[in-house]
Amino acid sequence: MSIGLTKVNKMFKSPSWRIFLHVAFWLFYLSLPFYAYLEASPSKYAYLILILVNLAYLPFYYTLAYVIIPRYFNKRKWLYFVVYTLASYILFVWVCKGIEMAFFDRLIYEKEITDFKKEIDSPLLDGFELLRMVFVTIIPLSIMLMRQFMRVYVERTELIKTNTELELNFLKSQINPHFLFNTLNNIYSLSLQKSDKSPEMILKLSDLMRYMLYDCNVQRVDLEREVQFLQDYIDLEKIRHGDKATINFTVTGVTHEKKVPPLLLIPFVENAFKHGINAQLGNAWVRIDLRLDDHQHDFIFIIENNKPSSEEKLNHKNGGIGILNAQKRLHMLYPEAHTLFIRENESTYIIELRIPKL
């Protein structure tokens, strides 16, 4: 709906489109009296009277639409609006009657004009003129109110969009920086030991930083690139923990031509390592399963990790700020279009994310 109103709002702001609408409206509107007086069979002089009277509607309309309404109605100066509108009504009627009388006085001897004067002096046609005046008043009021509504709605939508983008960018930036510091410390330790793993860790860390700093400044990234980012992250953790932890990451299904919000999954992975493996002294494990249903196109992401024993828990607990941030992002990005299950028992913590029709 917001996209449609935005397009309509832009259309109304287009000078060429507005000119076209004004011309089309007046061509239609000014032709109406000719149909109303058709049965009177007026002469060419009577048609001239109709044309002049109809042309008097133009200054009445534009004075009302671009002077009285903006200055008084839009600013809620109701008394001034009513007074000036009634004054313009009276002036308009006086001008119209003046035009009619001027021509009737000059052409009073023509029988066609005399007969036509009887027709236009009838109460029915006076009522028709009154309806036309009300119609001319309602049109600019309706257009002004509609334009105001669209402007306020579009501005509100843009503000909500901007605030959402700012919040998403903030949440996206909340990946725990301790991982980077810990990784740098590990690289430093390995370099002191002249380990062959140091260049590999530096390369993977460089890829992670490049992805976070440069590739994530978009609303959607290729799922393949996000998977590679997870793989680099997990590889670094494998190097850090070595044989002290069992880490499995499997990807099933076709990931190309799929798009996801950047850094959407890393909080769940980071949570599994921070509150699972990193909190344990040994025998830790993490299983990460990313699946794409080729038929339903459903996206499924499951991550399981064992929990530390009661002696090892200390201040560690599952579901930190990263999980809360991820939940908020999912709520904003996929409102009512995703399911997130978080389950745990005495020994295991499980997170399952499903996004239908990714």
C-alpha positions in Angstrom: 0.0 0.0 0.0 2.8 2.4 0.9 4.5 1.9 -2.5 1.2 2.7 -4.3 0.7 5.8 -2.3 4.3 6.9 -2.8 3.8 6.6 -6.6 0.5 8.5 -6.4 2.2 11.2 -4.4 5.0 11.5 -6.9 2.4 11.6 -9.7 0.6 14.5 -8.0 3.9 16.4 -7.7 4.6 16.1 -11.4 3.9 19.4 -13.1 3.0 17.9 -16.4 0.6 15.4 -14.9 -1.1 18.1 -12.8 -1.6 20.4 -15.8 -3.1 17.5 -17.7 -5.5 16.8 -14.8 -6.5 20.4 -14.6 -7.1 20.7 -18.3 -9.1 17.4 -18.5 -11.2 18.4 -15.5 -12.2 21.8 -16.8 -12.9 20.5 -20.3 -15.3 18.0 -18.7 -16.7 20.4 -16.2 -17.3 23.4 -18.5 -19.2 21.2 -20.9 -21.8 20.1 -18.4 -24.0 23.2 -18.7 -24.4 22.8 -22.4 -26.0 19.4 -21.8 -28.2 20.9 -19.1 -29.5 23.6 -21.4 -29.7 21.5 -24.5 -33.4 21.2 -24.5 -33.7 25.0 -24.4 -32.2 25.2 -27.9 -30.3 28.4 -27.1 -28.9 30.6 -29.9 -25.2 31.4 -30.4 -25.6 34.4 -28.1 -26.9 32.1 -25.3 -23.9 29.8 -25.9 -21.7 32.9 -25.5 -23.4 33.7 -22.1 -22.8 30.1 -21.0 -19.2 30.2 -21.9 -18.6 33.5 -20.1 -20.5 32.3 -17.0 -18.5 29.0 -17.0 -15.2 30.8 -17.3 -16.1 32.7 -14.2 -15.8 29.4 -12.3 -12.0 29.4 -13.0 -11.0 32.3 -10.8 -13.6 31.2 -8.2 -12.0 27.7 -8.1 -8.4 28.8 -8.0 -9.0 31.5 -5.5 -10.7 28.9 -3.3 -8.1 26.2 -3.9 -4.9 28.2 -3.8 -5.7 31.1 -1.5 -8.6 30.5 0.9 -8.0 26.8 1.6 -4.2 27.0 2.2 -4.4 30.2 4.2 -7.4 29.5 6.4 -8.7 25.9 6.1 -5.2 24.2 6.3 -4.3 26.5 9.3 -7.6 25.7 11.0 -8.8 29.3 10.9 -12.4 28.1 10.5 -14.2 31.4 10.9 -12.0 33.1 8.2 -12.5 30.2 6.0 -16.3 30.3 6.2 -16.5 34.0 5.9 -14.2 34.2 2.8 -15.8 31.2 1.2 -19.3 32.7 1.6 -17.9 36.1 0.3 -16.5 34.3 -2.8 -19.9 32.6 -3.3 -21.7 35.9 -3.2 -19.2 37.6 -5.5 -19.3 34.7 -7.9 -23.2 34.8 -8.1 -23.1 38.6 -8.6 -20.6 38.3 -11.5 -22.6 35.5 -13.1 -25.9 37.5 -12.9 -24.1 40.6 -14.1 -22.9 38.7 -17.2 -26.3 37.3 -17.9 -28.2 40.6 -17.4 -25.7 42.5 -19.5 -26.3 40.2 -22.5 -30.1 39.9 -21.9 -30.5 43.7 -21.8 -28.7 44.0 -25.2 -30.5 41.1 -26.8 -33.9 41.3 -25.2 -35.7 41.7 -28.5 -34.5 38.4 -29.8 -37.2 35.8 -29.1 -34.6 32.9 -28.7 -32.9 34.9 -26.0 -36.1 35.7 -24.3 -37.2 32.1 -24.3 -33.7 31.0 -23.1 -33.9 33.6 -20.2 -37.1 32.0 -19.0 -35.4 28.6 -19.1 -32.3 29.7 -17.0 -34.4 31.6 -14.6 -36.3 28.5 -13.5 -35.7 27.3 -9.9 -34.5 23.9 -11.2 -31.6 25.4 -13.0 -30.9 27.8 -10.1 -30.6 24.7 -7.9 -28.3 23.1 -10.6 -26.0 26.2 -10.4 -25.9 25.9 -6.6 -24.9 22.3 -6.9 -22.2 23.2 -9.3 -20.8 25.8 -6.9 -20.8 23.3 -4.0 -19.1 20.8 -6.4 -16.4 23.3 -7.2 -15.9 23.8 -3.5 -15.7 20.1 -2.6 -13.3 19.2 -5.4 -10.3 21.4 -4.2 -11.1 20.5 -0.6 -11.0 16.8 -1.4 -7.8 17.1 -3.4 -6.1 19.1 -0.7 -7.0 16.7 2.0 -6.0 13.7 -0.1 -2.6 15.3 -0.9 -2.1 16.1 2.8 -3.0 12.6 3.7 -0.6 11.1 1.2 2.2 13.5 2.2 1.8 12.7 5.9 1.5 8.9 5.1 4.6 8.9 2.9 6.6 10.9 5.3 5.6 8.6 8.2 6.4 5.6 6.1 9.8 7.0 5.1 10.5 7.8 8.8 9.6 4.3 9.9 11.8 2.9 7.1 14.7 5.1 8.1 14.3 4.2 11.8 14.1 0.5 10.9 17.2 0.7 8.7 19.1 2.5 11.5 18.0 -0.1 14.0 18.9 -3.0 11.7 22.3 -1.4 11.1 22.8 -1.1 14.8 21.8 -4.7 15.4 24.0 -5.9 12.6 27.0 -4.2 14.2 26.4 -6.0 17.5 28.5 -9.1 16.6 30.6 -9.7 19.7 33.9 -7.9 19.2 35.5 -10.3 21.7 35.6 -12.9 19.0 37.9 -10.6 17.0 40.1 -9.9 20.0 40.3 -13.5 20.9 41.1 -14.5 17.3 43.9 -11.9 17.2 45.3 -13.2 20.5 45.3 -16.7 19.2 47.0 -15.6 16.0 49.6 -13.8 18.1 50.1 -17.0 20.2 50.5 -19.1 17.1 52.9 -16.7 15.5 55.1 -16.9 18.7 55.1 -20.6 18.3 55.9 -20.2 14.6 52.8 -22.3 13.8 51.9 -23.0 10.2 48.3 -22.2 11.1 49.0 -18.5 11.6 48.8 -17.4 7.8 45.6 -19.4 7.4 44.0 -17.7 10.4 45.1 -14.3 9.2 43.6 -14.9 5.8 40.3 -16.1 7.2 40.1 -13.2 9.6 40.8 -10.9 6.7 37.9 -12.4 4.8 35.6 -12.0 7.8 36.6 -8.4 8.3 36.2 -7.6 4.5 32.7 -9.2 4.5 31.6 -7.3 7.6 33.0 -4.0 6.6 32.3 -3.9 2.8 29.9 -6.6 1.7 27.2 -6.1 4.3 26.2 -2.6 3.4 23.2 -3.9 1.5 19.8 -5.2 2.4 20.3 -8.6 1.0 23.4 -10.7 0.1 23.9 -13.9 -1.7 23.2 -16.9 0.6 26.4 -18.5 -0.8 28.5 -15.6 0.5 26.7 -15.7 3.9 27.4 -19.5 4.1 31.1 -18.8 3.2 31.3 -16.2 6.0 29.9 -18.8 8.5 32.4 -21.4 7.2 35.3 -19.0 7.7 34.1 -18.2 11.2 33.7 -21.9 12.1 37.1 -22.7 10.6 38.7 -20.1 12.8 37.0 -21.7 15.9 38.2 -25.1 14.8 41.8 -23.8 14.7 41.3 -22.2 18.1 39.9 -25.2 19.8 41.7 -28.0 17.9 40.9 -31.4 19.3 39.1 -30.1 22.4 35.8 -29.7 20.5 33.8 -31.5 17.8 32.4 -29.0 15.3 30.3 -30.0 12.3 28.8 -27.7 9.7 26.6 -29.2 6.9 24.9 -27.4 4.0 22.1 -29.2 2.1 20.3 -27.9 -1.0 21.0 -25.3 -3.7 22.2 -22.0 -2.2 22.8 -20.0 -5.3 20.4 -17.3 -6.4 19.1 -17.1 -2.9 19.3 -13.8 -0.9 19.3 -13.3 2.9 19.9 -10.3 5.2 23.7 -10.1 5.9 24.9 -11.4 9.3 21.5 -12.8 10.1 22.8 -16.3 11.2 26.1 -15.5 12.9 24.6 -14.5 16.3 23.2 -18.1 16.7 26.6 -19.6 15.7 28.5 -17.2 18.0 26.1 -18.0 20.8 26.8 -21.7 20.4 30.5 -21.2 20.7 30.5 -18.5 23.4 28.1 -20.2 25.8 28.8 -23.8 24.7 32.3 -24.7 23.7 34.1 -21.7 25.2 32.4 -22.3 28.5 33.6 -25.9 28.7 36.9 -27.5 29.5 36.5 -30.4 27.1 34.2 -32.8 25.3 32.3 -29.9 23.7 30.4 -30.2 20.5 28.5 -28.1 18.0 26.3 -29.3 15.2 25.2 -26.7 12.6 22.8 -27.8 9.8 21.7 -25.4 7.0 19.1 -26.8 4.6 17.1 -25.5 1.6 14.1 -27.5 0.5 14.3 -27.6 -3.3 10.5 -28.1 -3.6 9.1 -25.8 -1.0 12.0 -23.4 -1.1 11.9 -23.3 2.7 15.1 -22.2 4.6 15.9 -24.2 7.7 18.8 -23.5 10.0 19.4 -25.7 13.1 22.2 -25.3 15.5 22.8 -27.6 18.5 25.5 -27.5 21.2 26.0 -29.2 24.5 25.9 -27.2 27.6 28.6 -26.9 30.2 28.3 -28.8 33.4 27.0 -27.1 36.5 30.6 -26.7 37.8 31.7 -25.1 34.5 28.7 -22.8 34.0 29.8 -20.0 36.4 28.5 -16.9 34.7 27.8 -18.5 31.4 24.3 -18.9 30.2 22.8 -19.5 26.8 20.8 -16.9 24.9 22.7 -13.7 25.4 22.3 -10.3 23.8 23.2 -11.7 20.4 20.1 -13.9 20.4 17.8 -11.0 21.4 19.2 -8.9 18.6 18.7 -11.7 16.1 15.1 -12.1 17.2 14.5 -8.4 16.8 16.0 -8.4 13.3 13.9 -11.4 12.3 10.8 -9.7 13.6 11.5 -6.6 11.5 12.7 -8.4 8.4 10.2 -11.3 8.3 7.2 -10.2 10.4 4.9 -13.2 10.7 6.9 -14.9 8.0 9.4 -17.0 10.1 9.4 -19.3 13.0 12.2 -19.5 15.6 12.2 -22.3 18.1 14.6 -22.2 21.1 14.7 -25.4 23.1 17.0 -26.7 25.9 17.3 -29.4 28.4 19.9 -30.2 31.0 22.6 -31.0 28.5 21.6 -29.5 25.1 20.7 -26.2 23.6 18.9 -26.1 20.3 17.9 -23.3 18.0 15.8 -23.9 14.9 15.0 -21.1 12.4 12.6 -21.6 9.5 11.9 -19.0 6.8 9.2 -20.3 4.2 9.6 -19.4 0.6 13.0 -17.8 1.0 
